[in-house]
Amino acid sequence: MAPRLPDLYARMAAWPGGRWLFARLVCLKAPYFGSIAPRLDELVPGRAVASLRHRRRVRNHIGTVHAIALCNLAEFAGGLATEATVPAGMRWIPKRMQVDYLAKASGTMRATATVPEMAVRDSGYTAPVEVVVHDPAGVAVFTATIEMWISPRAPA
């Protein structure tokens, strides 16, 4: 049986550059995330924390972090938190995302995703993943609720 994602992350995070490498591997699996070059700072069942450096490629025309870069960061953190939480035999996919832009985003952004407890069921259901993105001063600049569709894996 393959190791669960949080266990793999914990092992890799102990290596020099392991957190960076883990995030790069996620970006190989889901290439669009590579457009923001995220870093994963924490991954445990029910929670993930990821960050995004403010640099030219994520900037908008007014010099702040682009709204879609924040959405991408939220989905990165929310997806990893969901993957770390979803029960064996179940799978997930984002179904809907509602976002609120609260303030201009400047500096390194830090996203915290929280996932409710999930159960094994015979049919699909939605689970809300909450993501809050803070700036370096600790001000919440963005929130997202991602509806994840949780369903049984197809038999092999």
C-alpha positions as CSV (number, residue, x, y, z in Angstrom):
1,M,0.0,0.0,0.0
2,A,1.3,3.5,-0.9
3,P,2.1,5.8,2.0
4,R,-0.6,8.4,2.8
5,L,0.2,11.9,1.6
6,P,0.7,13.4,5.1
7,D,3.3,10.7,5.9
8,L,5.1,11.2,2.7
9,Y,5.1,15.0,3.2
10,A,6.4,14.6,6.8
11,R,9.3,12.4,5.6
12,M,10.2,14.7,2.8
13,A,9.9,17.9,4.9
14,A,12.7,16.6,7.1
15,W,15.1,16.6,4.2
16,P,17.0,19.8,3.2
17,G,14.8,21.3,0.4
18,G,12.2,18.6,1.0
19,R,9.2,21.0,1.3
20,W,10.2,22.7,-2.0
21,L,10.7,19.3,-3.7
22,F,7.3,18.0,-2.4
23,A,5.5,21.1,-3.9
24,R,7.4,20.6,-7.2
25,L,6.2,17.0,-7.3
26,V,2.6,18.2,-6.8
27,C,3.1,20.7,-9.6
28,L,4.3,17.9,-11.9
29,K,1.1,16.0,-11.2
30,A,-1.1,19.1,-11.6
31,P,1.0,21.4,-13.9
32,Y,-1.1,24.5,-13.6
33,F,-0.1,25.0,-10.0
34,G,3.4,25.5,-11.3
35,S,2.4,28.9,-12.6
36,I,2.5,30.3,-9.0
37,A,5.4,28.1,-7.7
38,P,3.7,27.5,-4.3
39,R,5.4,26.1,-1.2
40,L,3.7,23.7,1.2
41,D,4.4,24.6,4.8
42,E,2.2,22.1,6.6
43,L,0.1,19.1,5.7
44,V,-1.9,17.0,8.2
45,P,-5.3,15.4,7.9
46,G,-7.9,18.3,8.0
47,R,-5.4,21.1,7.4
48,A,-2.8,22.4,4.9
49,V,-0.8,25.6,4.9
50,A,0.8,26.8,1.7
51,S,2.5,30.0,0.7
52,L,3.1,32.1,-2.4
53,R,6.0,34.6,-2.9
54,H,5.0,38.0,-4.3
55,R,7.1,38.3,-7.5
56,R,6.6,39.6,-11.0
57,R,4.9,36.5,-12.5
58,V,2.0,36.6,-10.0
59,R,1.6,40.4,-10.1
60,N,-1.3,42.3,-11.6
61,H,-1.4,45.7,-13.3
62,I,-1.5,47.6,-9.9
63,G,1.5,45.7,-8.5
64,T,-0.4,43.4,-6.1
65,V,-0.8,39.6,-6.2
66,H,-3.3,38.8,-8.9
67,A,-6.7,37.5,-7.9
68,I,-6.4,34.3,-9.9
69,A,-3.0,33.6,-8.3
70,L,-4.8,33.7,-5.0
71,C,-7.5,31.4,-6.3
72,N,-4.8,29.0,-7.5
73,L,-3.1,29.1,-4.1
74,A,-6.5,28.4,-2.4
75,E,-7.1,25.4,-4.7
76,F,-3.5,24.1,-4.1
77,A,-3.9,24.2,-0.3
78,G,-7.5,23.0,-0.4
79,G,-6.8,20.1,-2.7
80,L,-3.9,18.9,-0.6
81,A,-5.8,19.2,2.6
82,T,-8.7,17.2,1.0
83,E,-6.3,14.6,-0.3
84,A,-4.8,14.2,3.2
85,T,-8.3,13.9,4.8
86,V,-10.4,11.9,2.3
87,P,-11.0,8.3,3.5
88,A,-9.4,5.3,1.7
89,G,-11.7,4.2,-1.1
90,M,-13.0,7.7,-1.7
91,R,-11.9,10.3,-4.3
92,W,-12.5,14.0,-4.7
93,I,-12.7,16.8,-7.2
94,P,-13.5,20.5,-6.8
95,K,-17.1,21.2,-7.8
96,R,-17.5,24.9,-7.0
97,M,-15.4,27.7,-5.5
98,Q,-16.8,30.9,-4.0
99,V,-14.2,33.6,-3.2
100,D,-14.1,37.0,-1.5
101,Y,-11.3,39.5,-2.0
102,L,-11.0,41.4,1.2
103,A,-8.0,43.6,0.7
104,K,-5.1,44.3,-1.6
105,A,-2.6,41.4,-1.5
106,S,1.0,42.4,-1.2
107,G,3.9,40.3,0.0
108,T,4.2,36.6,0.7
109,M,0.7,35.2,0.9
110,R,-0.1,32.3,3.3
111,A,-3.1,30.1,2.7
112,T,-4.6,27.9,5.4
113,A,-7.1,25.3,4.3
114,T,-9.3,23.4,6.7
115,V,-11.3,20.4,5.8
116,P,-14.2,18.8,7.8
117,E,-14.1,15.2,8.8
118,M,-15.1,13.0,5.9
119,A,-16.9,9.6,5.9
120,V,-17.0,6.7,3.6
121,R,-20.4,6.5,1.9
122,D,-22.0,4.5,-0.9
123,S,-22.9,7.7,-2.8
124,G,-21.2,11.0,-3.5
125,Y,-21.6,14.1,-1.3
126,T,-20.1,17.6,-1.0
127,A,-17.7,18.7,1.6
128,P,-16.9,22.4,2.1
129,V,-13.2,23.3,2.4
130,E,-12.5,26.7,3.9
131,V,-9.4,28.6,2.9
132,V,-8.2,31.9,4.3
133,V,-5.2,33.8,2.8
134,H,-3.2,36.2,5.0
135,D,-0.6,38.8,4.1
136,P,2.7,39.1,6.0
137,A,1.0,41.4,8.6
138,G,-1.6,38.7,9.3
139,V,-4.4,40.5,7.6
140,A,-6.9,38.3,5.8
141,V,-6.9,39.4,2.2
142,F,-8.9,36.6,0.6
143,T,-11.2,33.8,1.6
144,A,-12.6,30.9,-0.4
145,T,-15.1,28.1,0.2
146,I,-14.3,25.2,-2.2
147,E,-17.1,22.6,-2.5
148,M,-15.3,19.2,-3.0
149,W,-17.3,16.4,-4.5
150,I,-16.4,13.3,-2.5
151,S,-17.4,9.9,-4.1
152,P,-16.5,6.2,-4.0
153,R,-13.6,5.2,-6.2
154,A,-14.6,3.1,-9.1
155,P,-13.7,-0.6,-8.6
156,A,-10.4,-1.6,-10.2
